[in-house]
C-alpha cells in the first residue's frame, strides 16, 4: 500500500488529507491520471510530486510503501 497526500485545493477536491492506495508499479504520471479521473482533479499536469519527501518526475516508478505527495503550484501577491 501507498500513502498519497494531498495539499491545498487537491485536498478539498478529494475530501481527504491522504488516501491509502495500491500504487506500486505505476509511474507518477499514471497515478496522476487515475486520481484525476476518479476525483475530477483539475490541472494535475502542473502539480509537483514528491516520493518519500523528495521531488519526483512523472516517469518515476512508485514502489511498495512509498509515500507520495501532490503539491499544487503556490501563487501569491
N, CA, C and O atoms as a GROMACS GRO file, in nm:
protein
  308
    1UNK      N    1   0.085  -0.119   0.000
    1UNK     CA    2   0.000   0.000   0.000
    1UNK      C    3   0.088   0.124   0.000
    1UNK      O    4   0.204   0.121   0.042
    2UNK      N    5   0.030   0.231  -0.047
    2UNK     CA    6   0.100   0.360  -0.052
    2UNK      C    7   0.012   0.466   0.009
    2UNK      O    8  -0.110   0.466  -0.009
    3UNK      N    9   0.074   0.556   0.081
    3UNK     CA   10   0.004   0.672   0.136
    3UNK      C   11   0.019   0.786   0.036
    3UNK      O   12   0.131   0.822  -0.003
    4UNK      N   13  -0.093   0.842  -0.006
    4UNK     CA   14  -0.093   0.951  -0.103
    4UNK      C   15  -0.148   1.075  -0.034
    4UNK      O   16  -0.264   1.077   0.009
    5UNK      N   17  -0.065   1.178  -0.024
    5UNK     CA   18  -0.100   1.302   0.045
    5UNK      C   19  -0.143   1.408  -0.055
    5UNK      O   20  -0.090   1.416  -0.166
    6UNK      N   21  -0.239   1.490  -0.015
    6UNK     CA   22  -0.291   1.598  -0.100
    6UNK      C   23  -0.282   1.730  -0.024
    6UNK      O   24  -0.307   1.735   0.096
    7UNK      N   25  -0.248   1.836  -0.096
    7UNK     CA   26  -0.236   1.968  -0.035
    7UNK      C   27  -0.323   2.069  -0.109
    7UNK      O   28  -0.356   2.052  -0.227
    8UNK      N   29  -0.360   2.175  -0.038
    8UNK     CA   30  -0.435   2.289  -0.092
    8UNK      C   31  -0.566   2.244  -0.159
    8UNK      O   32  -0.642   2.166  -0.101
    9UNK      N   33  -0.591   2.292  -0.282
    9UNK     CA   34  -0.720   2.264  -0.348
    9UNK      C   35  -0.736   2.115  -0.380
    9UNK      O   36  -0.849   2.068  -0.394
   10UNK      N   37  -0.627   2.042  -0.391
   10UNK     CA   38  -0.640   1.898  -0.416
   10UNK      C   39  -0.702   1.828  -0.297
   10UNK      O   40  -0.784   1.737  -0.312
   11UNK      N   41  -0.663   1.870  -0.177
   11UNK     CA   42  -0.721   1.813  -0.054
   11UNK      C   43  -0.872   1.840  -0.052
   11UNK      O   44  -0.951   1.752  -0.018
   12UNK      N   45  -0.910   1.961  -0.089
   12UNK     CA   46  -1.053   1.996  -0.092
   12UNK      C   47  -1.128   1.910  -0.194
   12UNK      O   48  -1.239   1.864  -0.167
   13UNK      N   49  -1.069   1.890  -0.311
   13UNK     CA   50  -1.136   1.814  -0.417
   13UNK      C   51  -1.152   1.667  -0.379
   13UNK      O   52  -1.256   1.607  -0.406
   14UNK      N   53  -1.049   1.610  -0.316
   14UNK     CA   54  -1.054   1.469  -0.276
   14UNK      C   55  -1.140   1.451  -0.151
   14UNK      O   56  -1.205   1.348  -0.134
   15UNK      N   57  -1.139   1.552  -0.065
   15UNK     CA   58  -1.216   1.544   0.058
   15UNK      C   59  -1.142   1.475   0.171
   15UNK      O   60  -1.199   1.448   0.276
   16UNK      N   61  -1.015   1.446   0.150
   16UNK     CA   62  -0.931   1.379   0.250
   16UNK      C   63  -0.791   1.440   0.244
   16UNK      O   64  -0.747   1.488   0.140
   17UNK      N   65  -0.722   1.435   0.357
   17UNK     CA   66  -0.582   1.480   0.360
   17UNK      C   67  -0.492   1.378   0.292
   17UNK      O   68  -0.392   1.414   0.229
   18UNK      N   69  -0.527   1.250   0.306
   18UNK     CA   70  -0.450   1.145   0.240
   18UNK      C   71  -0.538   1.024   0.212
   18UNK      O   72  -0.644   1.008   0.272
   19UNK      N   73  -0.491   0.941   0.119
   19UNK     CA   74  -0.556   0.815   0.087
   19UNK      C   75  -0.454   0.704   0.095
   19UNK      O   76  -0.335   0.728   0.074
   20UNK      N   77  -0.496   0.584   0.126
   20UNK     CA   78  -0.412   0.465   0.118
   20UNK      C   79  -0.453   0.389  -0.007
   20UNK      O   80  -0.566   0.342  -0.019
   21UNK      N   81  -0.360   0.377  -0.101
   21UNK     CA   82  -0.389   0.317  -0.230
   21UNK      C   83  -0.282   0.216  -0.268
   21UNK      O   84  -0.172   0.218  -0.214
   22UNK      N   85  -0.316   0.129  -0.362
   22UNK     CA   86  -0.217   0.041  -0.424
   22UNK      C   87  -0.165   0.112  -0.548
   22UNK      O   88  -0.230   0.111  -0.653
   23UNK      N   89  -0.048   0.173  -0.537
   23UNK     CA   90   0.009   0.247  -0.649
   23UNK      C   91   0.143   0.189  -0.695
   23UNK      O   92   0.200   0.236  -0.793
   24UNK      N   93   0.193   0.087  -0.625
   24UNK     CA   94   0.322   0.028  -0.660
   24UNK      C   95   0.320  -0.024  -0.803
   24UNK      O   96   0.225  -0.088  -0.846
   25UNK      N   97   0.429   0.007  -0.877
   25UNK     CA   98   0.441  -0.035  -1.016
   25UNK      C   99   0.392   0.068  -1.115
   25UNK      O  100   0.424   0.059  -1.234
   26UNK      N  101   0.317   0.166  -1.069
   26UNK     CA  102   0.270   0.273  -1.157
   26UNK      C  103   0.373   0.385  -1.160
   26UNK      O  104   0.450   0.403  -1.066
   27UNK      N  105   0.373   0.460  -1.269
   27UNK     CA  106   0.454   0.582  -1.272
   27UNK      C  107   0.373   0.693  -1.205
   27UNK      O  108   0.252   0.681  -1.186
   28UNK      N  109   0.442   0.800  -1.172
   28UNK     CA  110   0.374   0.918  -1.116
   28UNK      C  111   0.267   0.966  -1.213
   28UNK      O  112   0.156   1.000  -1.172
   29UNK      N  113   0.300   0.970  -1.342
   29UNK     CA  114   0.203   1.017  -1.443
   29UNK      C  115   0.079   0.929  -1.445
   29UNK      O  116  -0.032   0.980  -1.456
   30UNK      N  117   0.097   0.797  -1.435
   30UNK     CA  118  -0.019   0.707  -1.435
   30UNK      C  119  -0.105   0.729  -1.312
   30UNK      O  120  -0.228   0.728  -1.321
   31UNK      N  121  -0.042   0.749  -1.196
   31UNK     CA  122  -0.119   0.775  -1.074
   31UNK      C  123  -0.194   0.907  -1.085
   31UNK      O  124  -0.310   0.916  -1.044
   32UNK      N  125  -0.130   1.009  -1.139
   32UNK     CA  126  -0.198   1.138  -1.159
   32UNK      C  127  -0.320   1.122  -1.247
   32UNK      O  128  -0.427   1.176  -1.217
   33UNK      N  129  -0.306   1.048  -1.355
   33UNK     CA  130  -0.418   1.025  -1.448
   33UNK      C  131  -0.533   0.952  -1.378
   33UNK      O  132  -0.649   0.990  -1.391
   34UNK      N  133  -0.498   0.847  -1.303
   34UNK     CA  134  -0.601   0.770  -1.230
   34UNK      C  135  -0.676   0.858  -1.131
   34UNK      O  136  -0.799   0.855  -1.125
   35UNK      N  137  -0.601   0.935  -1.052
   35UNK     CA  138  -0.664   1.020  -0.949
   35UNK      C  139  -0.744   1.133  -1.011
   35UNK      O  140  -0.851   1.168  -0.961
   36UNK      N  141  -0.694   1.191  -1.119
   36UNK     CA  142  -0.767   1.299  -1.187
   36UNK      C  143  -0.902   1.249  -1.236
   36UNK      O  144  -1.002   1.320  -1.226
   37UNK      N  145  -0.905   1.128  -1.290
   37UNK     CA  146  -1.030   1.071  -1.340
   37UNK      C  147  -1.126   1.037  -1.227
   37UNK      O  148  -1.245   1.066  -1.234
   38UNK      N  149  -1.074   0.974  -1.121
   38UNK     CA  150  -1.160   0.929  -1.012
   38UNK      C  151  -1.216   1.043  -0.929
   38UNK      O  152  -1.332   1.038  -0.887
   39UNK      N  153  -1.135   1.148  -0.905
   39UNK     CA  154  -1.176   1.258  -0.816
   39UNK      C  155  -1.198   1.390  -0.889
   39UNK      O  156  -1.218   1.493  -0.825
   40UNK      N  157  -1.195   1.387  -1.022
   40UNK     CA  158  -1.215   1.507  -1.103
   40UNK      C  159  -1.119   1.619  -1.060
   40UNK      O  160  -1.159   1.733  -1.039
   41UNK      N  161  -0.991   1.583  -1.047
   41UNK     CA  162  -0.890   1.679  -1.004
   41UNK      C  163  -0.846   1.765  -1.121
   41UNK      O  164  -0.816   1.714  -1.229
   42UNK      N  165  -0.841   1.896  -1.100
   42UNK     CA  166  -0.802   1.986  -1.208
   42UNK      C  167  -0.651   2.001  -1.219
   42UNK      O  168  -0.579   1.993  -1.119
   43UNK      N  169  -0.604   2.023  -1.338
   43UNK     CA  170  -0.465   2.064  -1.366
   43UNK      C  171  -0.358   1.980  -1.297
   43UNK      O  172  -0.266   2.036  -1.237
   44UNK      N  173  -0.369   1.849  -1.305
   44UNK     CA  174  -0.268   1.763  -1.245
   44UNK      C  175  -0.133   1.774  -1.316
   44UNK      O  176  -0.030   1.736  -1.260
   45UNK      N  177  -0.134   1.826  -1.440
   45UNK     CA  178  -0.008   1.840  -1.513
   45UNK      C  179   0.083   1.948  -1.453
   45UNK      O  180   0.203   1.949  -1.479
   46UNK      N  181   0.027   2.039  -1.374
   46UNK     CA  182   0.108   2.145  -1.312
   46UNK      C  183   0.143   2.114  -1.166
   46UNK      O  184   0.213   2.192  -1.101
   47UNK      N  185   0.097   2.001  -1.116
   47UNK     CA  186   0.118   1.963  -0.977
   47UNK      C  187   0.256   1.900  -0.959
   47UNK      O  188   0.295   1.812  -1.037
   48UNK      N  189   0.329   1.945  -0.858
   48UNK     CA  190   0.458   1.884  -0.827
   48UNK      C  191   0.433   1.759  -0.742
   48UNK      O  192   0.336   1.751  -0.667
   49UNK      N  193   0.524   1.662  -0.757
   49UNK     CA  194   0.510   1.536  -0.685
   49UNK      C  195   0.636   1.509  -0.604
   49UNK      O  196   0.747   1.533  -0.650
   50UNK      N  197   0.616   1.459  -0.484
   50UNK     CA  198   0.728   1.413  -0.402
   50UNK      C  199   0.703   1.268  -0.364
   50UNK      O  200   0.591   1.230  -0.330
   51UNK      N  201   0.810   1.188  -0.371
   51UNK     CA  202   0.804   1.050  -0.324
   51UNK      C  203   0.902   1.041  -0.207
   51UNK      O  204   1.021   1.068  -0.222
   52UNK      N  205   0.850   1.001  -0.092
   52UNK     CA  206   0.931   0.992   0.029
   52UNK      C  207   1.007   1.123   0.056
   52UNK      O  208   1.125   1.123   0.089
   53UNK      N  209   0.935   1.234   0.041
   53UNK     CA  210   0.983   1.369   0.072
   53UNK      C  211   1.093   1.419  -0.020
   53UNK      O  212   1.166   1.511   0.015
   54UNK      N  213   1.106   1.358  -0.140
   54UNK     CA  214   1.199   1.407  -0.242
   54UNK      C  215   1.121   1.425  -0.371
   54UNK      O  216   1.043   1.339  -0.411
   55UNK      N  217   1.144   1.540  -0.438
   55UNK     CA  218   1.071   1.566  -0.561
   55UNK      C  219   1.097   1.456  -0.663
   55UNK      O  220   1.208   1.405  -0.674
   56UNK      N  221   0.992   1.421  -0.737
   56UNK     CA  222   0.998   1.311  -0.833
   56UNK      C  223   0.941   1.356  -0.967
   56UNK      O  224   0.851   1.440  -0.972
   57UNK      N  225   0.994   1.298  -1.075
   57UNK     CA  226   0.945   1.328  -1.209
   57UNK      C  227   0.825   1.239  -1.241
   57UNK      O  228   0.797   1.142  -1.171
   58UNK      N  229   0.756   1.274  -1.349
   58UNK     CA  230   0.636   1.199  -1.388
   58UNK      C  231   0.667   1.056  -1.432
   58UNK      O  232   0.578   0.971  -1.430
   59UNK      N  233   0.792   1.028  -1.472
   59UNK     CA  234   0.824   0.893  -1.517
   59UNK      C  235   0.882   0.805  -1.407
   59UNK      O  236   0.919   0.690  -1.432
   60UNK      N  237   0.890   0.857  -1.284
   60UNK     CA  238   0.940   0.778  -1.172
   60UNK      C  239   0.838   0.670  -1.136
   60UNK      O  240   0.718   0.696  -1.130
   61UNK      N  241   0.888   0.549  -1.111
   61UNK     CA  242   0.802   0.436  -1.077
   61UNK      C  243   0.787   0.429  -0.925
   61UNK      O  244   0.885   0.438  -0.851
   62UNK      N  245   0.664   0.414  -0.881
   62UNK     CA  246   0.630   0.408  -0.739
   62UNK      C  247   0.653   0.265  -0.688
   62UNK      O  248   0.616   0.169  -0.754
   63UNK      N  249   0.714   0.254  -0.572
   63UNK     CA  250   0.739   0.123  -0.511
   63UNK      C  251   0.647   0.102  -0.392
   63UNK      O  252   0.591   0.197  -0.337
   64UNK      N  253   0.632  -0.023  -0.354
   64UNK     CA  254   0.551  -0.059  -0.237
   64UNK      C  255   0.602   0.017  -0.114
   64UNK      O  256   0.722   0.020  -0.087
   65UNK      N  257   0.510   0.080  -0.040
   65UNK     CA  258   0.545   0.151   0.081
   65UNK      C  259   0.586   0.296   0.061
   65UNK      O  260   0.601   0.369   0.159
   66UNK      N  261   0.603   0.340  -0.064
   66UNK     CA  262   0.638   0.480  -0.088
   66UNK      C  263   0.524   0.572  -0.044
   66UNK      O  264   0.407   0.536  -0.054
   67UNK      N  265   0.562   0.689   0.004
   67UNK     CA  266   0.465   0.794   0.037
   67UNK      C  267   0.473   0.898  -0.073
   67UNK      O  268   0.580   0.953  -0.101
   68UNK      N  269   0.359   0.926  -0.134
   68UNK     CA  270   0.352   1.019  -0.247
   68UNK      C  271   0.276   1.143  -0.204
   68UNK      O  272   0.170   1.133  -0.143
   69UNK      N  273   0.330   1.259  -0.235
   69UNK     CA  274   0.264   1.385  -0.204
   69UNK      C  275   0.243   1.465  -0.331
   69UNK      O  276   0.335   1.478  -0.412
   70UNK      N  277   0.123   1.518  -0.348
   70UNK     CA  278   0.092   1.605  -0.462
   70UNK      C  279   0.078   1.748  -0.411
   70UNK      O  280  -0.004   1.777  -0.323
   71UNK      N  281   0.160   1.835  -0.468
   71UNK     CA  282   0.171   1.973  -0.420
   71UNK      C  283   0.142   2.067  -0.536
   71UNK      O  284   0.223   2.078  -0.628
   72UNK      N  285   0.028   2.137  -0.533
   72UNK     CA  286  -0.004   2.230  -0.641
   72UNK      C  287   0.086   2.353  -0.637
   72UNK      O  288   0.143   2.384  -0.532
   73UNK      N  289   0.098   2.423  -0.750
   73UNK     CA  290   0.180   2.544  -0.750
   73UNK      C  291   0.122   2.648  -0.654
   73UNK      O  292   0.001   2.657  -0.634
   74UNK      N  293   0.210   2.725  -0.595
   74UNK     CA  294   0.171   2.828  -0.499
   74UNK      C  295   0.177   2.963  -0.568
   74UNK      O  296   0.274   2.994  -0.638
   75UNK      N  297   0.073   3.042  -0.548
   75UNK     CA  298   0.075   3.177  -0.603
   75UNK      C  299   0.050   3.275  -0.490
   75UNK      O  300  -0.011   3.241  -0.388
   76UNK      N  301   0.097   3.391  -0.509
   76UNK     CA  302   0.079   3.493  -0.406
   76UNK      C  303   0.085   3.631  -0.466
   76UNK      O  304   0.108   3.648  -0.586
   77UNK      N  305   0.063   3.727  -0.383
   77UNK     CA  306   0.064   3.862  -0.438
   77UNK      C  307   0.108   3.962  -0.336
   77UNK      O  308   0.114   4.081  -0.365
   0.00000   0.00000   0.00000
